[in-house]
Structures are given as C-alpha cells and as structure tokens.
Amino acid sequence: MHWRNAPLGATNTLDVKPANIINPVSVPPLSFDVADLRFTDANLGSARLRTRRITDGLHVDQLQTRTPTQQITISGDWTGH
C-alpha cells in the first residue's frame, strides 16, 4: 500500500469542518495486514492493524510496522472526546 503526496498544483478538496470529522464510534472493527506500507517517502515495511469497538469509540489492539531497521508499535483508544 503506497500513500503518495498529491501531484504538484493539486488543490486540497478535503472539507475539515467539525461536522465532517470521523466519529470513531462509526468505524467498524478492522483487521488487516500489509506487506509493504509506504507513506510518501517513508518506507514503513510490513504493517498489521487490529481494532475493536468500545462504547465511546475504537480500541486499537495493535498497530505495528516493521522494517529490518525499525519497529513501530501503537495501541490505545480513539474516542470522540
């Protein structure tokens, strides 16, 4: 999965008003594995995401990326507060 920057000269069409911010309660449980995750020029390697719903949002059981030289591991709650 490669997430690239917008082409030069592209306009930002994202409307980020408070009413349009994602409510974590509405996000379904997620479970996926990515063999090659890249965010712009950053090679994050393999990635794994596991989440589950909680009363007021989403619990991230595991968000992990790995390359031969780095590892990032995240867990916690995403709530609408």
C-alpha positions as CSV (number, residue, x, y, z in Angstrom):
1,M,0.0,0.0,0.0
2,H,1.6,3.2,-1.1
3,W,0.2,6.6,0.1
4,R,1.6,9.3,-2.1
5,N,1.5,13.1,-1.9
6,A,-0.9,14.9,-4.2
7,P,0.5,16.0,-7.5
8,L,2.1,19.4,-7.6
9,G,-0.6,22.1,-8.2
10,A,-3.4,19.9,-6.9
11,T,-5.9,21.6,-4.7
12,N,-7.0,20.2,-1.3
13,T,-10.7,19.3,-1.6
14,L,-10.9,17.9,1.9
15,D,-13.5,19.9,3.9
16,V,-12.4,19.6,7.5
17,K,-15.2,21.2,9.4
18,P,-16.1,19.8,12.9
19,A,-19.3,18.2,11.5
20,N,-17.1,16.2,8.9
21,I,-14.6,14.8,11.3
22,I,-14.8,11.0,11.6
23,N,-16.6,9.7,14.6
24,P,-14.7,6.7,15.9
25,V,-17.9,5.0,17.1
26,S,-19.0,4.7,13.4
27,V,-15.7,2.9,12.3
28,P,-16.1,-0.9,12.1
29,P,-13.6,-3.2,13.7
30,L,-10.6,-3.5,11.4
31,S,-8.2,-6.4,10.8
32,F,-5.6,-6.2,8.0
33,D,-2.1,-7.0,7.1
34,V,0.0,-5.0,4.6
35,A,3.2,-6.5,3.2
36,D,4.7,-3.1,2.0
37,L,3.4,0.1,3.6
38,R,4.7,3.4,2.4
39,F,3.6,6.9,3.4
40,T,5.0,9.5,1.0
41,D,8.8,8.8,1.1
42,A,8.7,6.8,4.3
43,N,9.0,3.0,3.9
44,L,7.2,1.6,6.9
45,G,7.7,-2.1,5.9
46,S,5.1,-4.6,6.8
47,A,2.1,-3.5,8.8
48,R,-0.6,-5.1,11.0
49,L,-3.8,-3.4,12.3
50,R,-6.3,-4.9,14.7
51,T,-9.1,-2.9,16.3
52,R,-12.4,-3.4,18.1
53,R,-15.3,-1.3,19.1
54,I,-15.7,0.1,22.5
55,T,-18.6,2.1,24.0
56,D,-17.3,5.5,23.0
57,G,-15.1,4.7,20.1
58,L,-12.5,2.3,18.8
59,H,-9.8,0.4,20.7
60,V,-6.6,-0.2,18.7
61,D,-5.3,-3.6,20.0
62,Q,-2.3,-3.4,17.7
63,L,-0.9,-1.2,15.0
64,Q,2.5,-2.3,14.2
65,T,5.0,-1.6,11.4
66,R,8.4,-3.4,10.8
67,T,11.4,-3.0,8.7
68,P,14.8,-4.6,9.1
69,T,16.0,-1.4,11.0
70,Q,12.9,-0.1,12.8
71,Q,9.7,-1.1,14.6
72,I,6.7,1.0,15.5
73,T,4.0,-0.4,17.8
74,I,0.9,1.5,18.8
75,S,-2.1,0.6,21.0
76,G,-4.8,2.6,22.7
77,D,-8.3,4.1,22.5
78,W,-9.6,6.5,19.9
79,T,-12.7,8.2,21.3
80,G,-14.9,11.0,20.2
81,H,-14.0,13.2,23.2
